[in-house]
Amino acid sequence: MEPERRGAVEHLKYAVNLARDKPMVFGPSLVELLIAFVTQRILGSWTVYNDFIDALMDYMYSQTGVAPVSYVSTGFEFDYTRFISWVPAALIGLSLISWVASLASIRASWRAVRWEEPMFQESFSYVGRRILRFMYASILMTTFFVAASGVAVTPLIFSESLGFCSAFLIFFVVMLGLFAVAILAAPTFIVMVGEDEGFVPSLRKTVRFTRGVFWTYVGLGILLALMFFGLNLVPYVGYYLTFIPGVIGNIAVIDLYNQYKAASGL
């Protein structure tokens, strides 16, 4: 029986050591890295995207009074037919592959924690056999957060009748609640993969787990955020190395979950 690890730092150390002992756990994340590199190159060379961002930024500056008043009256104008090309379809396809790779990375992390070999092909095969389950969960979560965000923004749209202070207060309270839900439900896919269950039972277990170890869980999130921030400060290559704390974070959360499950009988 393994000794109990206490605190975010100990779980993070365990994850780092395990990732070092089983480097194949990074395999699926390398696919994400490759897709991020290709996507960045496509967007960087796609003039339509660059022109759209430039036009949008100019319009936003005009609304803040930076641009001349004469420009504000024209509103935001852009020829959206320029988006009709192979590039959007390619970007959507790359995003889907990256999403599958992120789930495969979770599977590889679970195998590493269980001291099984984190096989590259098996991880993707596992996700492929359960792709409808994961798509259903993603659609439900996305729908919820989009709907909740819409509820939060609605008072601001009608701020003239509600009053700006009241509208902003409603917006702030709803967004604060949405942020709390996002934190508590964040490891849902980790639990789905580990327990091999559907979305609803996994979500229930996730919320019980994150509430039960809340401060350790939050501390772990802060440490990982600092790792991401530090890597992004590295010139040229830092962004492409952020997959490392992503995998380490998966392992650390899995370790924390297993420990909580053993102690609580979840």
C-alpha positions in Angstrom: 0.0 0.0 0.0 1.4 3.4 -1.0 1.9 6.0 1.7 -0.7 8.8 1.8 0.4 12.0 0.0 -0.7 15.2 1.7 -0.9 18.6 0.0 -0.6 19.7 -3.6 3.2 19.7 -3.6 3.5 16.0 -2.8 0.9 15.0 -5.5 2.8 17.2 -8.0 6.1 15.6 -7.1 4.6 12.2 -7.5 3.3 13.1 -10.9 6.7 14.5 -12.0 8.5 11.4 -10.9 6.0 9.1 -12.6 6.1 11.0 -15.9 9.9 10.8 -15.8 9.8 7.0 -15.2 7.2 6.5 -17.9 8.0 9.0 -20.7 5.6 7.3 -23.1 2.8 9.0 -21.2 3.6 12.1 -23.2 2.9 10.4 -26.6 -0.7 11.6 -27.2 0.2 15.1 -26.0 2.8 15.2 -28.8 0.0 14.9 -31.2 -1.7 17.9 -29.6 1.6 19.8 -29.9 2.0 19.0 -33.6 -1.6 20.1 -34.2 -1.1 23.3 -32.3 2.0 24.0 -34.4 0.2 23.3 -37.7 -2.8 25.4 -36.6 -0.7 28.3 -35.7 1.1 28.2 -39.1 -2.2 28.1 -40.9 -3.7 31.0 -39.0 -0.5 33.0 -39.4 -0.5 32.6 -43.2 -4.2 32.9 -43.7 -4.7 36.6 -44.8 -8.5 36.4 -44.2 -8.1 35.7 -40.5 -5.4 38.4 -40.2 -7.6 40.9 -42.0 -10.6 40.0 -39.8 -8.7 40.4 -36.6 -7.3 43.8 -37.8 -10.8 45.0 -38.7 -12.2 43.8 -35.4 -9.4 45.5 -33.4 -9.9 48.8 -35.3 -13.6 48.7 -34.6 -13.0 48.0 -30.9 -10.5 50.9 -30.7 -13.1 53.1 -32.4 -15.7 52.3 -29.7 -13.3 53.3 -27.0 -12.7 56.7 -28.5 -9.2 56.0 -29.9 -10.2 56.3 -33.5 -11.9 59.4 -35.0 -15.6 59.8 -34.5 -16.2 59.6 -38.2 -15.0 56.0 -38.2 -17.4 55.0 -35.4 -20.4 55.8 -37.5 -19.5 53.2 -40.2 -19.8 50.3 -37.7 -18.1 47.0 -38.1 -18.0 45.8 -41.7 -16.3 42.8 -43.1 -16.9 40.5 -46.2 -17.7 37.3 -44.5 -17.8 35.4 -47.8 -14.0 35.5 -47.6 -14.2 32.8 -44.9 -15.6 30.3 -47.5 -12.5 28.2 -48.2 -10.8 24.9 -47.2 -9.1 26.6 -44.2 -12.1 26.7 -41.7 -12.8 23.0 -42.5 -9.2 22.1 -41.9 -9.1 24.0 -38.6 -12.3 22.3 -37.4 -10.8 18.9 -38.3 -7.5 19.7 -36.5 -9.5 20.9 -33.4 -11.4 17.6 -33.3 -8.2 15.5 -33.6 -6.6 17.7 -30.8 -9.6 17.0 -28.6 -9.4 13.3 -29.2 -5.6 13.5 -28.4 -6.4 15.2 -25.1 -8.7 12.4 -24.1 -6.1 9.8 -25.2 -3.6 11.7 -23.0 -5.9 11.2 -20.0 -6.1 7.5 -20.9 -2.3 7.2 -21.0 -2.0 9.0 -17.7 -4.4 6.5 -16.1 -2.4 3.6 -17.4 0.8 5.2 -16.0 -0.8 5.6 -12.6 -1.9 2.0 -12.6 1.6 1.0 -13.5 0.6 -0.2 -16.9 2.5 0.8 -20.0 0.9 4.0 -21.4 0.6 2.7 -25.0 0.1 5.3 -27.7 -2.2 3.2 -30.0 -4.3 1.7 -27.2 -5.0 5.2 -25.8 -6.4 6.4 -29.1 -8.3 3.2 -29.6 -9.9 3.5 -26.2 -11.2 7.0 -27.0 -12.3 5.9 -30.5 -14.5 3.1 -29.1 -16.2 5.6 -26.7 -16.2 8.6 -28.9 -20.0 9.1 -28.8 -20.0 9.1 -25.0 -17.3 11.8 -24.9 -19.1 13.8 -27.6 -22.3 13.7 -25.7 -20.6 14.9 -22.6 -18.9 17.7 -24.4 -22.1 18.9 -26.0 -23.9 18.9 -22.7 -21.1 20.8 -20.9 -20.7 23.3 -23.8 -24.5 23.9 -24.0 -24.7 24.5 -20.2 -21.8 27.0 -20.2 -23.0 28.8 -23.3 -26.6 29.1 -21.9 -25.3 30.2 -18.5 -23.1 32.8 -20.1 -26.1 34.0 -22.1 -28.0 34.4 -18.8 -25.1 36.4 -17.4 -24.9 38.8 -20.4 -28.6 39.3 -20.8 -28.9 41.9 -17.9 -26.1 43.9 -19.4 -28.1 44.1 -22.7 -31.1 45.5 -20.9 -29.0 47.6 -18.5 -30.9 50.8 -19.5 -34.1 49.5 -18.0 -32.5 47.6 -15.1 -29.9 50.2 -14.2 -26.2 49.6 -14.8 -25.3 48.7 -11.2 -28.1 46.1 -10.9 -27.3 44.6 -14.3 -23.6 44.4 -13.5 -24.3 42.9 -10.1 -26.4 40.1 -11.7 -23.7 39.6 -14.3 -21.0 39.3 -11.6 -23.0 36.9 -9.4 -23.9 34.6 -12.3 -20.3 34.6 -13.7 -18.9 33.9 -10.2 -21.2 30.9 -9.9 -20.3 29.7 -13.4 -16.6 30.0 -12.5 -17.2 27.9 -9.4 -19.0 25.2 -11.3 -16.2 25.2 -13.9 -13.6 24.6 -11.2 -15.6 21.8 -9.5 -16.5 20.0 -12.7 -13.1 20.5 -14.5 -11.8 16.9 -13.9 -15.0 15.3 -15.2 -13.4 13.7 -18.3 -10.5 12.4 -16.1 -13.1 10.6 -14.0 -15.0 9.4 -17.0 -11.9 7.8 -18.5 -10.7 6.3 -15.2 -14.1 4.9 -14.1 -15.2 4.1 -17.7 -18.6 5.5 -16.9 -21.1 7.9 -18.5 -21.3 11.6 -18.1 -23.8 12.0 -15.3 -22.4 9.5 -12.8 -18.9 10.8 -13.5 -20.0 14.4 -13.0 -21.5 13.4 -9.6 -18.3 11.7 -8.5 -16.2 14.6 -9.8 -18.1 17.2 -7.8 -17.9 15.1 -4.6 -14.2 14.6 -5.2 -13.4 18.3 -5.9 -15.5 19.4 -2.9 -13.9 16.8 -0.6 -10.3 17.9 -1.4 -11.1 21.4 -2.4 -8.1 23.3 -1.1 -5.6 20.6 -2.2 -7.2 20.6 -5.6 -7.1 24.4 -5.8 -3.5 24.5 -4.7 -2.6 22.0 -7.4 -4.3 24.2 -9.9 -2.3 27.2 -8.8 1.0 25.3 -9.0 0.1 24.1 -12.5 -0.9 27.6 -13.6 2.5 28.9 -12.4 4.2 26.2 -14.5 2.2 27.1 -17.6 3.0 30.8 -17.0 6.7 30.1 -16.5 6.9 28.1 -19.7 5.1 30.7 -21.7 7.8 33.2 -20.7 10.4 31.1 -22.5 11.1 32.7 -25.9 10.2 30.8 -29.1 9.7 27.3 -27.6 7.9 28.0 -24.3 4.4 27.8 -25.7 5.2 24.4 -27.3 6.3 23.0 -24.0 3.1 23.6 -22.2 2.0 20.0 -22.9 4.4 18.9 -20.2 2.5 20.4 -17.2 -0.7 19.3 -18.9 0.2 15.7 -18.6 1.7 16.2 -15.1 -1.5 17.8 -14.1 -3.5 14.8 -15.3 -1.4 12.4 -13.3 -1.5 14.6 -10.2 -5.3 14.9 -10.3 -5.7 11.2 -10.9 -3.4 10.5 -7.9 -5.5 12.8 -5.7 -8.7 11.3 -7.0 -7.5 7.7 -6.2 -6.4 8.7 -2.7 -9.8 10.4 -2.0 -11.7 7.5 -3.4 -9.8 5.0 -1.2 -10.4 7.1 1.9 -14.0 8.0 1.3 -15.3 4.9 -0.4 -16.5 7.0 -3.4 
